[in-house]
Amino acid sequence: MLAELLRKSIHLSGLSLPVIYFFLDKSTMLIFVGVLVGIAITVELVKWVSPSFGGFFFQIFAPMLRRHEQKGAITGATYYIISAFLCILFFSKTLAVVCIFFMVLGDLAAALVGKKWGRTKLLGTKSLEGSAACFVVCAAIALIKLHPVIGIIGALVATVVEMLPFPIDDNLTVPLVSGAVMHFLMQSTFIQFLAM
């Protein structure tokens, strides 16, 4: 539990990107996050090409890495930065911020509540309690900025994607899949129908 708390406290630093995005335009934010993507990918490559750098990397970050990340998988932080970049690139500013908050706070709620109070197992290690916490947090975030129906649907999609055992890291799937669904709904006649 202590390792998960440490990991999630670092995870919370991911809130800095949507906060920064409040003050920057889309083009500037894409350049800024694009540089971070370049750095993250470079670190991922160098840690495997250079044994000395790899040893240093794992010595520093091992307590925050999951088992599969320690064995060579791309870290969740790299997936986060790539995902944030894609959200900013493809979605409106408001939707991108909502999706990044889904990724950071929804995942945090699911992990902490699931580890502490998760009793009803759904899929693998996922619990009903953790998934419910993810949904409540994502819905609260979405309802601040989006149409209520679109926000609830987006939160539900984020929760289901977080729960399913995809082989791709959920830092990538949760914001992009839920964001794509909400983007489609916002662009369709669905929202006009709801406004009638």
C-alpha positions as CSV (number, residue, x, y, z in Angstrom):
1,M,0.0,0.0,0.0
2,L,2.9,2.4,0.8
3,A,4.4,1.8,-2.6
4,E,1.1,2.5,-4.3
5,L,0.7,5.7,-2.2
6,L,4.2,6.8,-3.3
7,R,3.4,6.0,-6.9
8,K,0.1,7.8,-6.8
9,S,1.6,10.9,-5.1
10,I,3.9,11.1,-8.2
11,H,0.9,10.4,-10.3
12,L,-0.8,13.6,-8.9
13,S,2.0,15.7,-10.3
14,G,0.3,15.0,-13.6
15,L,-2.3,17.6,-12.6
16,S,0.3,20.2,-13.5
17,L,-0.2,19.8,-17.3
18,P,-3.9,20.6,-17.3
19,V,-3.3,23.5,-14.9
20,I,-0.6,24.9,-17.2
21,Y,-2.9,24.4,-20.2
22,F,-5.4,26.9,-18.6
23,F,-2.7,29.6,-19.2
24,L,-1.4,28.6,-22.6
25,D,-2.9,28.4,-26.0
26,K,-3.1,25.1,-27.9
27,S,-0.1,25.6,-30.1
28,T,2.2,26.6,-27.3
29,M,1.0,23.7,-25.1
30,L,1.6,21.2,-27.9
31,I,5.2,22.5,-28.3
32,F,5.7,22.3,-24.5
33,V,4.2,18.8,-24.1
34,G,5.8,17.7,-27.3
35,V,9.3,18.5,-25.8
36,L,8.3,16.4,-22.7
37,V,7.3,13.5,-25.0
38,G,10.7,13.7,-26.7
39,I,12.5,13.7,-23.3
40,A,10.3,10.7,-22.0
41,I,10.9,8.6,-25.1
42,T,14.6,9.4,-25.1
43,V,14.9,8.3,-21.4
44,E,13.0,5.1,-22.3
45,L,15.4,4.3,-25.1
46,V,18.6,5.3,-23.3
47,K,17.8,3.2,-20.2
48,W,17.9,0.1,-22.3
49,V,20.8,1.1,-24.6
50,S,23.1,2.3,-21.7
51,P,23.4,-0.2,-18.8
52,S,25.0,2.5,-16.6
53,F,22.1,4.9,-17.2
54,G,19.6,2.1,-16.8
55,G,21.1,1.1,-13.5
56,F,20.9,4.7,-12.3
57,F,17.3,5.0,-13.5
58,F,16.1,1.9,-11.8
59,Q,18.0,2.7,-8.6
60,I,16.2,6.0,-8.4
61,F,12.8,5.1,-9.6
62,A,12.4,1.4,-8.7
63,P,10.1,2.1,-5.6
64,M,7.6,3.9,-7.9
65,L,7.6,1.4,-10.8
66,R,5.3,-1.5,-11.2
67,R,6.8,-5.0,-11.6
68,H,6.3,-5.0,-15.4
69,E,7.9,-1.6,-15.6
70,Q,11.0,-2.8,-13.7
71,K,11.3,-5.6,-16.2
72,G,11.4,-3.4,-19.3
73,A,7.9,-2.1,-20.1
74,I,7.4,1.5,-20.9
75,T,6.6,3.4,-17.7
76,G,3.2,4.8,-16.9
77,A,4.7,8.3,-16.8
78,T,5.7,8.1,-20.5
79,Y,2.2,6.8,-21.4
80,Y,0.8,9.7,-19.5
81,I,2.8,12.3,-21.3
82,I,2.0,10.8,-24.7
83,S,-1.6,10.6,-23.8
84,A,-1.8,14.2,-22.7
85,F,-0.1,15.3,-25.9
86,L,-2.7,13.4,-28.0
87,C,-5.6,14.7,-26.0
88,I,-4.4,18.3,-26.5
89,L,-3.8,17.6,-30.2
90,F,-7.2,16.0,-31.0
91,F,-9.7,17.5,-28.5
92,S,-10.9,21.0,-27.6
93,K,-9.2,22.6,-24.7
94,T,-12.0,21.9,-22.3
95,L,-12.3,18.3,-23.3
96,A,-8.6,17.7,-23.2
97,V,-8.4,19.1,-19.7
98,V,-11.4,16.9,-18.6
99,C,-9.7,13.8,-20.1
100,I,-6.4,14.4,-18.5
101,F,-8.2,14.9,-15.1
102,F,-10.0,11.6,-15.8
103,M,-6.6,9.9,-16.3
104,V,-5.0,11.3,-13.1
105,L,-7.9,11.6,-10.6
106,G,-10.1,8.8,-11.8
107,D,-7.3,6.3,-11.9
108,L,-6.1,7.5,-8.5
109,A,-9.5,7.1,-6.9
110,A,-9.9,3.6,-8.4
111,A,-6.5,2.5,-7.1
112,L,-6.7,3.8,-3.6
113,V,-10.3,2.9,-2.9
114,G,-9.9,-0.5,-4.6
115,K,-6.8,-1.3,-2.6
116,K,-8.3,-0.2,0.7
117,W,-12.0,-1.1,0.5
118,G,-12.2,-3.3,-2.6
119,R,-14.1,-6.5,-1.7
120,T,-16.3,-7.2,-4.7
121,K,-14.0,-8.4,-7.5
122,L,-15.0,-7.7,-11.1
123,L,-12.2,-8.4,-13.5
124,G,-8.7,-9.5,-12.3
125,T,-7.6,-7.2,-9.5
126,K,-10.4,-4.6,-10.3
127,S,-13.1,-4.2,-7.7
128,L,-16.6,-2.8,-7.8
129,E,-15.7,-0.3,-5.1
130,G,-12.6,1.0,-7.0
131,S,-14.6,1.3,-10.2
132,A,-17.4,3.1,-8.4
133,A,-14.9,5.6,-7.0
134,C,-13.4,6.1,-10.5
135,F,-16.9,6.8,-11.9
136,V,-17.9,9.2,-9.1
137,V,-14.7,11.2,-9.5
138,C,-14.8,11.3,-13.3
139,A,-18.5,12.3,-13.3
140,A,-17.8,15.1,-10.8
141,I,-15.0,16.4,-13.1
142,A,-17.0,16.1,-16.3
143,L,-20.1,17.8,-14.8
144,I,-18.2,20.9,-14.0
145,K,-17.5,21.7,-17.7
146,L,-19.6,19.5,-19.9
147,H,-23.3,18.8,-20.7
148,P,-24.5,16.5,-17.9
149,V,-25.5,13.6,-20.2
150,I,-22.2,13.8,-22.1
151,G,-20.3,14.1,-18.9
152,I,-22.0,11.0,-17.4
153,I,-21.5,8.9,-20.5
154,G,-17.8,10.0,-20.6
155,A,-17.3,9.1,-17.0
156,L,-19.0,5.7,-17.6
157,V,-16.7,5.0,-20.6
158,A,-13.6,6.0,-18.6
159,T,-14.6,3.7,-15.8
160,V,-15.3,0.7,-18.1
161,V,-12.0,1.3,-19.9
162,E,-10.1,1.6,-16.6
163,M,-11.6,-1.7,-15.4
164,L,-11.0,-3.8,-18.6
165,P,-7.7,-5.7,-18.8
166,F,-6.4,-4.1,-22.0
167,P,-2.8,-4.9,-22.8
168,I,-2.2,-1.2,-23.4
169,D,-1.6,1.0,-20.4
170,D,-4.7,2.7,-19.0
171,N,-2.9,6.1,-19.0
172,L,-3.3,5.9,-22.7
173,T,-6.7,4.2,-23.1
174,V,-8.8,6.0,-20.5
175,P,-8.5,9.6,-21.7
176,L,-8.3,8.8,-25.4
177,V,-11.3,6.4,-25.6
178,S,-13.5,8.4,-23.2
179,G,-12.4,11.6,-25.0
180,A,-13.2,10.2,-28.4
181,V,-16.7,9.2,-27.3
182,M,-17.4,12.6,-25.7
183,H,-16.0,14.4,-28.7
184,F,-18.2,12.4,-31.1
185,L,-21.3,13.2,-28.9
186,M,-20.4,16.9,-28.8
187,Q,-20.0,17.0,-32.6
188,S,-23.2,15.1,-33.3
189,T,-26.8,16.1,-33.4
190,F,-27.1,14.3,-30.1
191,I,-26.3,17.4,-28.0
192,Q,-28.7,19.5,-30.1
193,F,-31.5,16.9,-29.5
194,L,-30.8,17.1,-25.7
195,A,-31.0,20.9,-25.8
196,M,-34.5,20.9,-27.3
